[in-house]
Amino acid sequence: MIVMKFGGTSVQDAAAIRRVIDIVRGRLPDRPLVVVSALARVTRLLVEIAGAQDPSEAMEALRARHCQVCRDLLHGPLLDETLARVEALCQSIEGLHDQPAVISVGELLSSTIVSAAFNQAGIPCRWADAREMVHVTGDRMSGRPDLDRIEADVRRVVGSSSELTVTQGFIASTEDGLPAVLGFEGSDYSAAIFGMSLGAERVEIWTDVDGIRTADPRYVPETCRIIRVSYDEAAEMARLGARVLHPMTIYPARTRQIPILVLNTANPSCPGSRVEQDSADGPKCVALLTDQDGREIGSRALAGEQAGMSLVSLIGRNLGDEERRVMEAVTGAAVSVAPLSLSAPVDAARAREMVTEIHNRIFL
């Protein structure tokens, strides 16, 4: 069995969902569990709905987008049934200001549509509610999973099924049955928890880039694909702002030595990147951590630094004097040394420029 998680851009519209169906069809002999995020940008829209005094315009946008995806993918009785489920989910949050309950609906909507699309495409598929499997304690916006209980319930709900199963990332429930979530971008975490619970052969994280890159492609023009990275390096990347994987994703996979593959839905022939126990020595990527990044991923790496500062880091195993000299020359700052990284606080206004220069000197 494998776990295949598809992020928001991978299910953002009908064309993207058709690509997902084609990819999964080729993995059916591996008995995949499919985990989906909300459609791209929907979670932010739901945050707006939860906080708005008059969310009518945002609610109409939510309805219209999901209904259009249904009409683009489905027909006949399956279309009517799915539209009715979409409408019921939308109605369930009208006038509701409980943020975890409202934002949970994004994954429920997307998974409802994706599971129907599999059935429409001739792949028998059942829908499973992650809230019946993923139980958390603590803050309902960043719940702490009860892994022992989750493992038993995942095996009960998913383990014996011969049909393709589609479920949700990100969402969970409390001991009292209240809706909860694992923190923003927590669908990767969900996928790893499902993989751990099922003893999966691998966990595949499908996104919109060709694997883990040597820097963030949003601000470094030419990056390289990292072929293999260790669990420890991947965790350090997440802590220091390289946001390919949710910071908590690594732990469940590492407990069972389950490889994580990061793959591109738009380019499925690319082998992507593999996260596992060991990797080669040397630099893997340059990461940038801003104040906002630190708040969103829960990293304390910038704690104590002055406002207006960012943290630039070079991450890899057994980094040497050459890498340290490059960091010092570009940043002009004292470099702190950790077992898997070299980091320097820099002026936030120049941080991206420095990341690009360090990257180009090290990797190009």
Secondary structure, DSSP 8 states (H G I E B T S, - for coil): -EEEEE-GGGGSSHHHHHHHHHHHHTTGGG-EEEEE--STTHHHHHHHHHH-S--HHHHHHHHHHHHHHHHHH--HHHHHHHHHHHHHHHHHTTT---HHHHHHHHHHHHHHHHHHHHHHTT--EEE--GGGT-EEES-TTS-EE-HHHHHHHHIIIIIT--SEEEEESSEEEETTS-EEE-STTTHHHHHHHHHHHHT-S-EEEEESSSSSBSS-TTT-SS--B--EEEHHHHHHHHHTT-TTS-TTSHHHHHHTT--EEEEETT-TTS--EEEES---SEEEEEEEE-HHHHHHHT--TTTT--TTEEEEEEEEES--HHHHHHHHHHH-S--EEETTEEEEEEEGGGHHHHHHHHHHHHH-
